[in-house]
Amino acid sequence: MSSITARIFNRVLVEKIVPSSKTNAGILLPGKSSKLNFGKVIAVGPGFHSKNGKLIPMAVKEGDTVLLPEYGGTEVKLDNKEYVFFMICFIY
């Protein structure tokens, strides 16, 4: 995956984390019980350039867990896995 990082600029490639539908105690949770979307960062671009040309590095790195917006992103399929591209300003 690191071969694509130079081409994604200020974007982050994320694999969504599917929350468990069962608690540790064995209680089944309804599908809409959690509205928070989390993801694991797979690849990160080098950053973006400020108005004066200075490179601003990304605030996340590969392996980080991030909070994702409910909607948005660009879905892609690589190596039979589904990922989502987000601009860095849309993830937390």
PyMOL Python script that loads the backbone (N, CA, C, O; Angstrom):
from pymol import cmd

cmd.read_pdbstr("""\
ATOM      1  N   MET A   1       0.807  -1.198   0.000  1.00  0.00           N
ATOM      2  CA  MET A   1       0.000   0.000   0.000  1.00  0.00           C
ATOM      3  C   MET A   1       0.854   1.268   0.000  1.00  0.00           C
ATOM      4  O   MET A   1       0.421   2.301  -0.510  1.00  0.00           O
ATOM      5  N   SER A   2       2.043   1.203   0.558  1.00  0.00           N
ATOM      6  CA  SER A   2       2.843   2.422   0.675  1.00  0.00           C
ATOM      7  C   SER A   2       3.248   2.986  -0.680  1.00  0.00           C
ATOM      8  O   SER A   2       3.669   4.140  -0.756  1.00  0.00           O
ATOM      9  N   SER A   3       3.133   2.203  -1.756  1.00  0.00           N
ATOM     10  CA  SER A   3       3.495   2.709  -3.075  1.00  0.00           C
ATOM     11  C   SER A   3       2.512   3.752  -3.587  1.00  0.00           C
ATOM     12  O   SER A   3       2.838   4.495  -4.512  1.00  0.00           O
ATOM     13  N   ILE A   4       1.306   3.826  -3.003  1.00  0.00           N
ATOM     14  CA  ILE A   4       0.331   4.807  -3.466  1.00  0.00           C
ATOM     15  C   ILE A   4       0.342   6.091  -2.649  1.00  0.00           C
ATOM     16  O   ILE A   4      -0.352   7.042  -3.009  1.00  0.00           O
ATOM     17  N   THR A   5       1.096   6.149  -1.578  1.00  0.00           N
ATOM     18  CA  THR A   5       1.017   7.310  -0.680  1.00  0.00           C
ATOM     19  C   THR A   5       1.445   8.607  -1.345  1.00  0.00           C
ATOM     20  O   THR A   5       0.903   9.661  -1.010  1.00  0.00           O
ATOM     21  N   ALA A   6       2.374   8.576  -2.253  1.00  0.00           N
ATOM     22  CA  ALA A   6       2.826   9.802  -2.903  1.00  0.00           C
ATOM     23  C   ALA A   6       1.749  10.387  -3.800  1.00  0.00           C
ATOM     24  O   ALA A   6       1.800  11.572  -4.129  1.00  0.00           O
ATOM     25  N   ARG A   7       0.785   9.590  -4.199  1.00  0.00           N
ATOM     26  CA  ARG A   7      -0.240  10.047  -5.132  1.00  0.00           C
ATOM     27  C   ARG A   7      -1.547  10.446  -4.461  1.00  0.00           C
ATOM     28  O   ARG A   7      -2.460  10.911  -5.143  1.00  0.00           O
ATOM     29  N   ILE A   8      -1.668  10.281  -3.149  1.00  0.00           N
ATOM     30  CA  ILE A   8      -2.951  10.601  -2.520  1.00  0.00           C
ATOM     31  C   ILE A   8      -2.939  11.953  -1.805  1.00  0.00           C
ATOM     32  O   ILE A   8      -3.954  12.351  -1.233  1.00  0.00           O
ATOM     33  N   PHE A   9      -1.824  12.656  -1.826  1.00  0.00           N
ATOM     34  CA  PHE A   9      -1.695  14.021  -1.324  1.00  0.00           C
ATOM     35  C   PHE A   9      -2.250  14.188   0.088  1.00  0.00           C
ATOM     36  O   PHE A   9      -1.668  13.664   1.038  1.00  0.00           O
ATOM     37  N   ASN A  10      -3.364  14.907   0.245  1.00  0.00           N
ATOM     38  CA  ASN A  10      -3.905  15.174   1.582  1.00  0.00           C
ATOM     39  C   ASN A  10      -5.065  14.239   1.915  1.00  0.00           C
ATOM     40  O   ASN A  10      -5.978  14.610   2.653  1.00  0.00           O
ATOM     41  N   ARG A  11      -5.024  13.041   1.374  1.00  0.00           N
ATOM     42  CA  ARG A  11      -6.083  12.069   1.630  1.00  0.00           C
ATOM     43  C   ARG A  11      -5.551  10.915   2.477  1.00  0.00           C
ATOM     44  O   ARG A  11      -4.349  10.663   2.557  1.00  0.00           O
ATOM     45  N   VAL A  12      -6.502  10.230   3.100  1.00  0.00           N
ATOM     46  CA  VAL A  12      -6.176   9.111   3.974  1.00  0.00           C
ATOM     47  C   VAL A  12      -6.995   7.911   3.512  1.00  0.00           C
ATOM     48  O   VAL A  12      -8.203   8.026   3.303  1.00  0.00           O
ATOM     49  N   LEU A  13      -6.347   6.764   3.353  1.00  0.00           N
ATOM     50  CA  LEU A  13      -7.032   5.527   2.992  1.00  0.00           C
ATOM     51  C   LEU A  13      -7.363   4.795   4.282  1.00  0.00           C
ATOM     52  O   LEU A  13      -6.475   4.500   5.082  1.00  0.00           O
ATOM     53  N   VAL A  14      -8.657   4.499   4.483  1.00  0.00           N
ATOM     54  CA  VAL A  14      -9.140   3.952   5.748  1.00  0.00           C
ATOM     55  C   VAL A  14      -9.905   2.662   5.505  1.00  0.00           C
ATOM     56  O   VAL A  14     -10.661   2.547   4.540  1.00  0.00           O
ATOM     57  N   GLU A  15      -9.702   1.692   6.388  1.00  0.00           N
ATOM     58  CA  GLU A  15     -10.515   0.478   6.406  1.00  0.00           C
ATOM     59  C   GLU A  15     -11.486   0.627   7.570  1.00  0.00           C
ATOM     60  O   GLU A  15     -11.072   0.765   8.721  1.00  0.00           O
ATOM     61  N   LYS A  16     -12.783   0.599   7.263  1.00  0.00           N
ATOM     62  CA  LYS A  16     -13.781   0.783   8.321  1.00  0.00           C
ATOM     63  C   LYS A  16     -13.740  -0.382   9.299  1.00  0.00           C
ATOM     64  O   LYS A  16     -13.550  -1.534   8.907  1.00  0.00           O
ATOM     65  N   ILE A  17     -13.921  -0.067  10.577  1.00  0.00           N
ATOM     66  CA  ILE A  17     -13.981  -1.077  11.629  1.00  0.00           C
ATOM     67  C   ILE A  17     -15.450  -1.351  11.909  1.00  0.00           C
ATOM     68  O   ILE A  17     -16.201  -0.447  12.276  1.00  0.00           O
ATOM     69  N   VAL A  18     -15.851  -2.603  11.734  1.00  0.00           N
ATOM     70  CA  VAL A  18     -17.238  -2.990  11.977  1.00  0.00           C
ATOM     71  C   VAL A  18     -17.389  -3.302  13.461  1.00  0.00           C
ATOM     72  O   VAL A  18     -16.713  -4.194  13.974  1.00  0.00           O
ATOM     73  N   PRO A  19     -18.277  -2.569  14.168  1.00  0.00           N
ATOM     74  CA  PRO A  19     -18.439  -2.816  15.604  1.00  0.00           C
ATOM     75  C   PRO A  19     -19.074  -4.173  15.866  1.00  0.00           C
ATOM     76  O   PRO A  19     -19.857  -4.676  15.061  1.00  0.00           O
ATOM     77  N   SER A  20     -18.726  -4.747  16.991  1.00  0.00           N
ATOM     78  CA  SER A  20     -19.274  -6.041  17.379  1.00  0.00           C
ATOM     79  C   SER A  20     -20.759  -5.901  17.671  1.00  0.00           C
ATOM     80  O   SER A  20     -21.201  -4.894  18.224  1.00  0.00           O
ATOM     81  N   SER A  21     -21.525  -6.916  17.295  1.00  0.00           N
ATOM     82  CA  SER A  21     -22.967  -6.876  17.556  1.00  0.00           C
ATOM     83  C   SER A  21     -23.308  -7.552  18.875  1.00  0.00           C
ATOM     84  O   SER A  21     -24.481  -7.719  19.209  1.00  0.00           O
ATOM     85  N   LYS A  22     -22.271  -7.943  19.632  1.00  0.00           N
ATOM     86  CA  LYS A  22     -22.490  -8.630  20.902  1.00  0.00           C
ATOM     87  C   LYS A  22     -21.532  -8.058  21.944  1.00  0.00           C
ATOM     88  O   LYS A  22     -20.359  -7.827  21.649  1.00  0.00           O
ATOM     89  N   THR A  23     -22.025  -7.831  23.158  1.00  0.00           N
ATOM     90  CA  THR A  23     -21.172  -7.330  24.234  1.00  0.00           C
ATOM     91  C   THR A  23     -20.349  -8.472  24.817  1.00  0.00           C
ATOM     92  O   THR A  23     -20.572  -9.637  24.487  1.00  0.00           O
ATOM     93  N   ASN A  24     -19.396  -8.136  25.685  1.00  0.00           N
ATOM     94  CA  ASN A  24     -18.583  -9.162  26.342  1.00  0.00           C
ATOM     95  C   ASN A  24     -19.431 -10.096  27.194  1.00  0.00           C
ATOM     96  O   ASN A  24     -19.071 -11.256  27.398  1.00  0.00           O
ATOM     97  N   ALA A  25     -20.558  -9.593  27.690  1.00  0.00           N
ATOM     98  CA  ALA A  25     -21.456 -10.408  28.513  1.00  0.00           C
ATOM     99  C   ALA A  25     -22.403 -11.257  27.666  1.00  0.00           C
ATOM    100  O   ALA A  25     -23.183 -12.039  28.210  1.00  0.00           O
ATOM    101  N   GLY A  26     -22.342 -11.113  26.337  1.00  0.00           N
ATOM    102  CA  GLY A  26     -23.168 -11.924  25.457  1.00  0.00           C
ATOM    103  C   GLY A  26     -24.491 -11.298  25.065  1.00  0.00           C
ATOM    104  O   GLY A  26     -25.334 -11.967  24.466  1.00  0.00           O
ATOM    105  N   ILE A  27     -24.693 -10.029  25.390  1.00  0.00           N
ATOM    106  CA  ILE A  27     -25.939  -9.348  25.041  1.00  0.00           C
ATOM    107  C   ILE A  27     -25.860  -8.891  23.588  1.00  0.00           C
ATOM    108  O   ILE A  27     -24.894  -8.241  23.190  1.00  0.00           O
ATOM    109  N   LEU A  28     -26.879  -9.230  22.797  1.00  0.00           N
ATOM    110  CA  LEU A  28     -26.924  -8.813  21.400  1.00  0.00           C
ATOM    111  C   LEU A  28     -27.373  -7.362  21.305  1.00  0.00           C
ATOM    112  O   LEU A  28     -28.342  -6.958  21.948  1.00  0.00           O
ATOM    113  N   LEU A  29     -26.659  -6.583  20.499  1.00  0.00           N
ATOM    114  CA  LEU A  29     -26.975  -5.174  20.319  1.00  0.00           C
ATOM    115  C   LEU A  29     -27.708  -4.978  18.998  1.00  0.00           C
ATOM    116  O   LEU A  29     -27.400  -5.660  18.020  1.00  0.00           O
ATOM    117  N   PRO A  30     -28.672  -4.060  18.948  1.00  0.00           N
ATOM    118  CA  PRO A  30     -29.343  -3.784  17.677  1.00  0.00           C
ATOM    119  C   PRO A  30     -28.373  -3.139  16.696  1.00  0.00           C
ATOM    120  O   PRO A  30     -27.384  -2.535  17.111  1.00  0.00           O
ATOM    121  N   GLY A  31     -28.642  -3.259  15.414  1.00  0.00           N
ATOM    122  CA  GLY A  31     -27.747  -2.761  14.375  1.00  0.00           C
ATOM    123  C   GLY A  31     -27.467  -1.279  14.441  1.00  0.00           C
ATOM    124  O   GLY A  31     -26.362  -0.863  14.092  1.00  0.00           O
ATOM    125  N   LYS A  32     -28.400  -0.467  14.866  1.00  0.00           N
ATOM    126  CA  LYS A  32     -28.224   0.983  14.908  1.00  0.00           C
ATOM    127  C   LYS A  32     -27.846   1.489  16.295  1.00  0.00           C
ATOM    128  O   LYS A  32     -28.030   2.671  16.585  1.00  0.00           O
ATOM    129  N   SER A  33     -27.322   0.620  17.159  1.00  0.00           N
ATOM    130  CA  SER A  33     -27.025   1.032  18.534  1.00  0.00           C
ATOM    131  C   SER A  33     -25.863   2.012  18.612  1.00  0.00           C
ATOM    132  O   SER A  33     -25.800   2.812  19.545  1.00  0.00           O
ATOM    133  N   SER A  34     -24.954   1.966  17.664  1.00  0.00           N
ATOM    134  CA  SER A  34     -23.802   2.859  17.690  1.00  0.00           C
ATOM    135  C   SER A  34     -23.738   3.643  16.389  1.00  0.00           C
ATOM    136  O   SER A  34     -23.654   3.057  15.309  1.00  0.00           O
ATOM    137  N   LYS A  35     -23.778   4.967  16.491  1.00  0.00           N
ATOM    138  CA  LYS A  35     -23.717   5.794  15.292  1.00  0.00           C
ATOM    139  C   LYS A  35     -22.294   6.243  14.989  1.00  0.00           C
ATOM    140  O   LYS A  35     -22.050   6.844  13.943  1.00  0.00           O
ATOM    141  N   LEU A  36     -21.354   5.964  15.879  1.00  0.00           N
ATOM    142  CA  LEU A  36     -19.974   6.366  15.654  1.00  0.00           C
ATOM    143  C   LEU A  36     -19.303   5.391  14.699  1.00  0.00           C
ATOM    144  O   LEU A  36     -19.410   4.176  14.862  1.00  0.00           O
ATOM    145  N   ASN A  37     -18.614   5.928  13.705  1.00  0.00           N
ATOM    146  CA  ASN A  37     -17.900   5.115  12.730  1.00  0.00           C
ATOM    147  C   ASN A  37     -16.405   5.269  12.974  1.00  0.00           C
ATOM    148  O   ASN A  37     -15.875   6.380  12.977  1.00  0.00           O
ATOM    149  N   PHE A  38     -15.746   4.158  13.175  1.00  0.00           N
ATOM    150  CA  PHE A  38     -14.306   4.173  13.367  1.00  0.00           C
ATOM    151  C   PHE A  38     -13.636   3.460  12.204  1.00  0.00           C
ATOM    152  O   PHE A  38     -14.253   2.634  11.532  1.00  0.00           O
ATOM    153  N   GLY A  39     -12.377   3.783  11.972  1.00  0.00           N
ATOM    154  CA  GLY A  39     -11.624   3.136  10.919  1.00  0.00           C
ATOM    155  C   GLY A  39     -10.153   3.077  11.266  1.00  0.00           C
ATOM    156  O   GLY A  39      -9.655   3.832  12.101  1.00  0.00           O
ATOM    157  N   LYS A  40      -9.468   2.153  10.597  1.00  0.00           N
ATOM    158  CA  LYS A  40      -8.024   2.003  10.769  1.00  0.00           C
ATOM    159  C   LYS A  40      -7.339   2.617   9.558  1.00  0.00           C
ATOM    160  O   LYS A  40      -7.691   2.306   8.420  1.00  0.00           O
ATOM    161  N   VAL A  41      -6.369   3.483   9.795  1.00  0.00           N
ATOM    162  CA  VAL A  41      -5.643   4.148   8.718  1.00  0.00           C
ATOM    163  C   VAL A  41      -4.709   3.142   8.050  1.00  0.00           C
ATOM    164  O   VAL A  41      -3.862   2.533   8.703  1.00  0.00           O
ATOM    165  N   ILE A  42      -4.877   2.977   6.740  1.00  0.00           N
ATOM    166  CA  ILE A  42      -4.070   2.035   5.962  1.00  0.00           C
ATOM    167  C   ILE A  42      -2.919   2.757   5.255  1.00  0.00           C
ATOM    168  O   ILE A  42      -1.791   2.266   5.242  1.00  0.00           O
ATOM    169  N   ALA A  43      -3.206   3.915   4.671  1.00  0.00           N
ATOM    170  CA  ALA A  43      -2.176   4.686   3.963  1.00  0.00           C
ATOM    171  C   ALA A  43      -2.460   6.172   4.127  1.00  0.00           C
ATOM    172  O   ALA A  43      -3.611   6.591   4.242  1.00  0.00           O
ATOM    173  N   VAL A  44      -1.389   6.960   4.136  1.00  0.00           N
ATOM    174  CA  VAL A  44      -1.491   8.405   4.337  1.00  0.00           C
ATOM    175  C   VAL A  44      -0.644   9.103   3.288  1.00  0.00           C
ATOM    176  O   VAL A  44       0.489   8.702   3.023  1.00  0.00           O
ATOM    177  N   GLY A  45      -1.202  10.149   2.693  1.00  0.00           N
ATOM    178  CA  GLY A  45      -0.433  10.951   1.752  1.00  0.00           C
ATOM    179  C   GLY A  45       0.602  11.787   2.485  1.00  0.00           C
ATOM    180  O   GLY A  45       0.590  11.844   3.714  1.00  0.00           O
ATOM    181  N   PRO A  46       1.499  12.438   1.749  1.00  0.00           N
ATOM    182  CA  PRO A  46       2.557  13.224   2.382  1.00  0.00           C
ATOM    183  C   PRO A  46       2.061  14.498   3.052  1.00  0.00           C
ATOM    184  O   PRO A  46       2.751  15.041   3.914  1.00  0.00           O
ATOM    185  N   GLY A  47       0.896  14.983   2.683  1.00  0.00           N
ATOM    186  CA  GLY A  47       0.356  16.206   3.269  1.00  0.00           C
ATOM    187  C   GLY A  47      -0.090  17.165   2.189  1.00  0.00           C
ATOM    188  O   GLY A  47      -0.371  16.765   1.059  1.00  0.00           O
ATOM    189  N   PHE A  48      -0.154  18.445   2.550  1.00  0.00           N
ATOM    190  CA  PHE A  48      -0.582  19.448   1.581  1.00  0.00           C
ATOM    191  C   PHE A  48       0.290  20.685   1.732  1.00  0.00           C
ATOM    192  O   PHE A  48       0.952  20.877   2.751  1.00  0.00           O
ATOM    193  N   HIS A  49       0.278  21.510   0.711  1.00  0.00           N
ATOM    194  CA  HIS A  49       1.105  22.717   0.711  1.00  0.00           C
ATOM    195  C   HIS A  49       0.284  23.919   1.156  1.00  0.00           C
ATOM    196  O   HIS A  49      -0.856  24.103   0.728  1.00  0.00           O
ATOM    197  N   SER A  50       0.878  24.730   2.017  1.00  0.00           N
ATOM    198  CA  SER A  50       0.229  25.966   2.459  1.00  0.00           C
ATOM    199  C   SER A  50       0.317  27.000   1.336  1.00  0.00           C
ATOM    200  O   SER A  50       0.907  26.740   0.288  1.00  0.00           O
ATOM    201  N   LYS A  51      -0.269  28.164   1.565  1.00  0.00           N
ATOM    202  CA  LYS A  51      -0.257  29.224   0.546  1.00  0.00           C
ATOM    203  C   LYS A  51       1.155  29.689   0.205  1.00  0.00           C
ATOM    204  O   LYS A  51       1.412  30.133  -0.914  1.00  0.00           O
ATOM    205  N   ASN A  52       2.071  29.588   1.172  1.00  0.00           N
ATOM    206  CA  ASN A  52       3.448  30.009   0.904  1.00  0.00           C
ATOM    207  C   ASN A  52       4.331  28.859   0.421  1.00  0.00           C
ATOM    208  O   ASN A  52       5.545  29.021   0.297  1.00  0.00           O
ATOM    209  N   GLY A  53       3.732  27.701   0.150  1.00  0.00           N
ATOM    210  CA  GLY A  53       4.471  26.584  -0.424  1.00  0.00           C
ATOM    211  C   GLY A  53       5.067  25.609   0.571  1.00  0.00           C
ATOM    212  O   GLY A  53       5.707  24.637   0.170  1.00  0.00           O
ATOM    213  N   LYS A  54       4.872  25.845   1.859  1.00  0.00           N
ATOM    214  CA  LYS A  54       5.422  24.952   2.881  1.00  0.00           C
ATOM    215  C   LYS A  54       4.573  23.683   2.978  1.00  0.00           C
ATOM    216  O   LYS A  54       3.344  23.755   3.002  1.00  0.00           O
ATOM    217  N   LEU A  55       5.230  22.527   3.032  1.00  0.00           N
ATOM    218  CA  LEU A  55       4.519  21.253   3.148  1.00  0.00           C
ATOM    219  C   LEU A  55       4.029  21.063   4.580  1.00  0.00           C
ATOM    220  O   LEU A  55       4.824  21.070   5.519  1.00  0.00           O
ATOM    221  N   ILE A  56       2.729  20.894   4.742  1.00  0.00           N
ATOM    222  CA  ILE A  56       2.115  20.636   6.046  1.00  0.00           C
ATOM    223  C   ILE A  56       1.924  19.127   6.153  1.00  0.00           C
ATOM    224  O   ILE A  56       1.134  18.564   5.397  1.00  0.00           O
ATOM    225  N   PRO A  57       2.627  18.450   7.073  1.00  0.00           N
ATOM    226  CA  PRO A  57       2.504  16.993   7.173  1.00  0.00           C
ATOM    227  C   PRO A  57       1.143  16.576   7.731  1.00  0.00           C
ATOM    228  O   PRO A  57       0.436  17.376   8.343  1.00  0.00           O
ATOM    229  N   MET A  58       0.798  15.329   7.511  1.00  0.00           N
ATOM    230  CA  MET A  58      -0.480  14.790   7.973  1.00  0.00           C
ATOM    231  C   MET A  58      -0.462  14.611   9.487  1.00  0.00           C
ATOM    232  O   MET A  58       0.591  14.387  10.085  1.00  0.00           O
ATOM    233  N   ALA A  59      -1.643  14.713  10.099  1.00  0.00           N
ATOM    234  CA  ALA A  59      -1.777  14.587  11.548  1.00  0.00           C
ATOM    235  C   ALA A  59      -1.979  13.143  11.986  1.00  0.00           C
ATOM    236  O   ALA A  59      -1.959  12.855  13.183  1.00  0.00           O
ATOM    237  N   VAL A  60      -2.173  12.229  11.039  1.00  0.00           N
ATOM    238  CA  VAL A  60      -2.359  10.813  11.368  1.00  0.00           C
ATOM    239  C   VAL A  60      -1.282   9.998  10.675  1.00  0.00           C
ATOM    240  O   VAL A  60      -0.632  10.462   9.738  1.00  0.00           O
ATOM    241  N   LYS A  61      -1.104   8.768  11.156  1.00  0.00           N
ATOM    242  CA  LYS A  61      -0.125   7.873  10.532  1.00  0.00           C
ATOM    243  C   LYS A  61      -0.755   6.496  10.344  1.00  0.00           C
ATOM    244  O   LYS A  61      -1.807   6.207  10.915  1.00  0.00           O
ATOM    245  N   GLU A  62      -0.117   5.657   9.551  1.00  0.00           N
ATOM    246  CA  GLU A  62      -0.621   4.307   9.309  1.00  0.00           C
ATOM    247  C   GLU A  62      -0.782   3.566  10.632  1.00  0.00           C
ATOM    248  O   GLU A  62       0.089   3.621  11.500  1.00  0.00           O
ATOM    249  N   GLY A  63      -1.916   2.870  10.772  1.00  0.00           N
ATOM    250  CA  GLY A  63      -2.184   2.111  11.981  1.00  0.00           C
ATOM    251  C   GLY A  63      -3.036   2.844  13.002  1.00  0.00           C
ATOM    252  O   GLY A  63      -3.557   2.218  13.925  1.00  0.00           O
ATOM    253  N   ASP A  64      -3.191   4.164  12.860  1.00  0.00           N
ATOM    254  CA  ASP A  64      -4.034   4.933  13.785  1.00  0.00           C
ATOM    255  C   ASP A  64      -5.500   4.538  13.630  1.00  0.00           C
ATOM    256  O   ASP A  64      -5.936   4.145  12.548  1.00  0.00           O
ATOM    257  N   THR A  65      -6.251   4.647  14.716  1.00  0.00           N
ATOM    258  CA  THR A  65      -7.701   4.484  14.670  1.00  0.00           C
ATOM    259  C   THR A  65      -8.303   5.879  14.686  1.00  0.00           C
ATOM    260  O   THR A  65      -7.969   6.700  15.540  1.00  0.00           O
ATOM    261  N   VAL A  66      -9.201   6.143  13.728  1.00  0.00           N
ATOM    262  CA  VAL A  66      -9.766   7.482  13.581  1.00  0.00           C
ATOM    263  C   VAL A  66     -11.291   7.426  13.603  1.00  0.00           C
ATOM    264  O   VAL A  66     -11.894   6.390  13.322  1.00  0.00           O
ATOM    265  N   LEU A  67     -11.895   8.554  13.939  1.00  0.00           N
ATOM    266  CA  LEU A  67     -13.342   8.709  13.917  1.00  0.00           C
ATOM    267  C   LEU A  67     -13.725   9.251  12.550  1.00  0.00           C
ATOM    268  O   LEU A  67     -13.176  10.256  12.098  1.00  0.00           O
ATOM    269  N   LEU A  68     -14.669   8.586  11.892  1.00  0.00           N
ATOM    270  CA  LEU A  68     -15.059   8.935  10.530  1.00  0.00           C
ATOM    271  C   LEU A  68     -16.419   9.617  10.505  1.00  0.00           C
ATOM    272  O   LEU A  68     -17.243   9.393  11.391  1.00  0.00           O
ATOM    273  N   PRO A  69     -16.659  10.452   9.489  1.00  0.00           N
ATOM    274  CA  PRO A  69     -17.993  11.026   9.347  1.00  0.00           C
ATOM    275  C   PRO A  69     -18.989   9.945   8.930  1.00  0.00           C
ATOM    276  O   PRO A  69     -18.610   8.916   8.370  1.00  0.00           O
ATOM    277  N   GLU A  70     -20.261  10.196   9.212  1.00  0.00           N
ATOM    278  CA  GLU A  70     -21.293   9.209   8.883  1.00  0.00           C
ATOM    279  C   GLU A  70     -21.419   9.030   7.371  1.00  0.00           C
ATOM    280  O   GLU A  70     -21.684   7.926   6.895  1.00  0.00           O
ATOM    281  N   TYR A  71     -21.232  10.108   6.622  1.00  0.00           N
ATOM    282  CA  TYR A  71     -21.348  10.060   5.165  1.00  0.00           C
ATOM    283  C   TYR A  71     -20.087  10.611   4.536  1.00  0.00           C
ATOM    284  O   TYR A  71     -19.296  11.283   5.198  1.00  0.00           O
ATOM    285  N   GLY A  72     -19.899  10.327   3.264  1.00  0.00           N
ATOM    286  CA  GLY A  72     -18.793  10.903   2.525  1.00  0.00           C
ATOM    287  C   GLY A  72     -17.688   9.904   2.266  1.00  0.00           C
ATOM    288  O   GLY A  72     -17.814   8.717   2.565  1.00  0.00           O
ATOM    289  N   GLY A  73     -16.629  10.396   1.716  1.00  0.00           N
ATOM    290  CA  GLY A  73     -15.516   9.548   1.348  1.00  0.00           C
ATOM    291  C   GLY A  73     -15.736   8.919  -0.018  1.00  0.00           C
ATOM    292  O   GLY A  73     -16.841   8.940  -0.560  1.00  0.00           O
ATOM    293  N   THR A  74     -14.676   8.368  -0.557  1.00  0.00           N
ATOM    294  CA  THR A  74     -14.727   7.683  -1.839  1.00  0.00           C
ATOM    295  C   THR A  74     -14.389   6.226  -1.608  1.00  0.00           C
ATOM    296  O   THR A  74     -13.277   5.894  -1.197  1.00  0.00           O
ATOM    297  N   GLU A  75     -15.354   5.355  -1.872  1.00  0.00           N
ATOM    298  CA  GLU A  75     -15.142   3.925  -1.642  1.00  0.00           C
ATOM    299  C   GLU A  75     -14.334   3.325  -2.784  1.00  0.00           C
ATOM    300  O   GLU A  75     -14.589   3.602  -3.956  1.00  0.00           O
ATOM    301  N   VAL A  76     -13.351   2.494  -2.424  1.00  0.00           N
ATOM    302  CA  VAL A  76     -12.521   1.793  -3.402  1.00  0.00           C
ATOM    303  C   VAL A  76     -12.350   0.349  -2.958  1.00  0.00           C
ATOM    304  O   VAL A  76     -12.480   0.031  -1.775  1.00  0.00           O
ATOM    305  N   LYS A  77     -12.059  -0.516  -3.910  1.00  0.00           N
ATOM    306  CA  LYS A  77     -11.810  -1.919  -3.604  1.00  0.00           C
ATOM    307  C   LYS A  77     -10.401  -2.254  -4.087  1.00  0.00           C
ATOM    308  O   LYS A  77     -10.104  -2.152  -5.277  1.00  0.00           O
ATOM    309  N   LEU A  78      -9.540  -2.653  -3.157  1.00  0.00           N
ATOM    310  CA  LEU A  78      -8.157  -3.015  -3.458  1.00  0.00           C
ATOM    311  C   LEU A  78      -7.862  -4.372  -2.847  1.00  0.00           C
ATOM    312  O   LEU A  78      -8.153  -4.601  -1.674  1.00  0.00           O
ATOM    313  N   ASP A  79      -7.294  -5.263  -3.619  1.00  0.00           N
ATOM    314  CA  ASP A  79      -6.942  -6.601  -3.129  1.00  0.00           C
ATOM    315  C   ASP A  79      -8.139  -7.289  -2.464  1.00  0.00           C
ATOM    316  O   ASP A  79      -7.993  -7.921  -1.418  1.00  0.00           O
ATOM    317  N   ASN A  80      -9.321  -7.163  -3.075  1.00  0.00           N
ATOM    318  CA  ASN A  80     -10.564  -7.778  -2.585  1.00  0.00           C
ATOM    319  C   ASN A  80     -10.983  -7.288  -1.204  1.00  0.00           C
ATOM    320  O   ASN A  80     -11.724  -7.984  -0.510  1.00  0.00           O
ATOM    321  N   LYS A  81     -10.533  -6.122  -0.791  1.00  0.00           N
ATOM    322  CA  LYS A  81     -10.957  -5.495   0.460  1.00  0.00           C
ATOM    323  C   LYS A  81     -11.541  -4.130   0.131  1.00  0.00           C
ATOM    324  O   LYS A  81     -11.137  -3.479  -0.833  1.00  0.00           O
ATOM    325  N   GLU A  82     -12.502  -3.708   0.952  1.00  0.00           N
ATOM    326  CA  GLU A  82     -13.125  -2.406   0.731  1.00  0.00           C
ATOM    327  C   GLU A  82     -12.501  -1.356   1.644  1.00  0.00           C
ATOM    328  O   GLU A  82     -12.344  -1.566   2.846  1.00  0.00           O
ATOM    329  N   TYR A  83     -12.151  -0.226   1.046  1.00  0.00           N
ATOM    330  CA  TYR A  83     -11.547   0.889   1.757  1.00  0.00           C
ATOM    331  C   TYR A  83     -12.297   2.167   1.394  1.00  0.00           C
ATOM    332  O   TYR A  83     -13.112   2.187   0.473  1.00  0.00           O
ATOM    333  N   VAL A  84     -12.005   3.226   2.134  1.00  0.00           N
ATOM    334  CA  VAL A  84     -12.604   4.529   1.852  1.00  0.00           C
ATOM    335  C   VAL A  84     -11.510   5.592   1.918  1.00  0.00           C
ATOM    336  O   VAL A  84     -10.717   5.618   2.859  1.00  0.00           O
ATOM    337  N   PHE A  85     -11.473   6.473   0.906  1.00  0.00           N
ATOM    338  CA  PHE A  85     -10.579   7.626   0.912  1.00  0.00           C
ATOM    339  C   PHE A  85     -11.302   8.802   1.544  1.00  0.00           C
ATOM    340  O   PHE A  85     -12.445   9.094   1.192  1.00  0.00           O
ATOM    341  N   PHE A  86     -10.641   9.479   2.478  1.00  0.00           N
ATOM    342  CA  PHE A  86     -11.170  10.701   3.074  1.00  0.00           C
ATOM    343  C   PHE A  86     -10.103  11.776   2.991  1.00  0.00           C
ATOM    344  O   PHE A  86      -8.912  11.487   3.103  1.00  0.00           O
ATOM    345  N   MET A  87     -10.528  13.016   2.794  1.00  0.00           N
ATOM    346  CA  MET A  87      -9.596  14.131   2.942  1.00  0.00           C
ATOM    347  C   MET A  87      -9.304  14.255   4.435  1.00  0.00           C
ATOM    348  O   MET A  87     -10.176  13.985   5.261  1.00  0.00           O
ATOM    349  N   ILE A  88      -8.109  14.654   4.780  1.00  0.00           N
ATOM    350  CA  ILE A  88      -7.686  14.703   6.178  1.00  0.00           C
ATOM    351  C   ILE A  88      -8.584  15.606   7.021  1.00  0.00           C
ATOM    352  O   ILE A  88      -8.739  15.364   8.218  1.00  0.00           O
ATOM    353  N   CYS A  89      -9.172  16.626   6.432  1.00  0.00           N
ATOM    354  CA  CYS A  89     -10.003  17.560   7.209  1.00  0.00           C
ATOM    355  C   CYS A  89     -11.341  16.953   7.634  1.00  0.00           C
ATOM    356  O   CYS A  89     -12.053  17.560   8.434  1.00  0.00           O
ATOM    357  N   PHE A  90     -11.701  15.777   7.123  1.00  0.00           N
ATOM    358  CA  PHE A  90     -12.989  15.168   7.461  1.00  0.00           C
ATOM    359  C   PHE A  90     -12.899  14.047   8.485  1.00  0.00           C
ATOM    360  O   PHE A  90     -13.929  13.498   8.878  1.00  0.00           O
ATOM    361  N   ILE A  91     -11.700  13.692   8.927  1.00  0.00           N
ATOM    362  CA  ILE A  91     -11.572  12.633   9.927  1.00  0.00           C
ATOM    363  C   ILE A  91     -11.020  13.213  11.219  1.00  0.00           C
ATOM    364  O   ILE A  91     -10.386  14.268  11.216  1.00  0.00           O
ATOM    365  N   TYR A  92     -11.265  12.519  12.322  1.00  0.00           N
ATOM    366  CA  TYR A  92     -10.857  13.001  13.646  1.00  0.00           C
ATOM    367  C   TYR A  92     -10.042  11.962  14.358  1.00  0.00           C
ATOM    368  O   TYR A  92      -9.607  12.186  15.488  1.00  0.00           O
TER     369      TYR A  92
END
""", "prot")
cmd.dss("prot")
cmd.show_as("cartoon", "prot")
cmd.util.cbc("prot")
cmd.orient("prot")
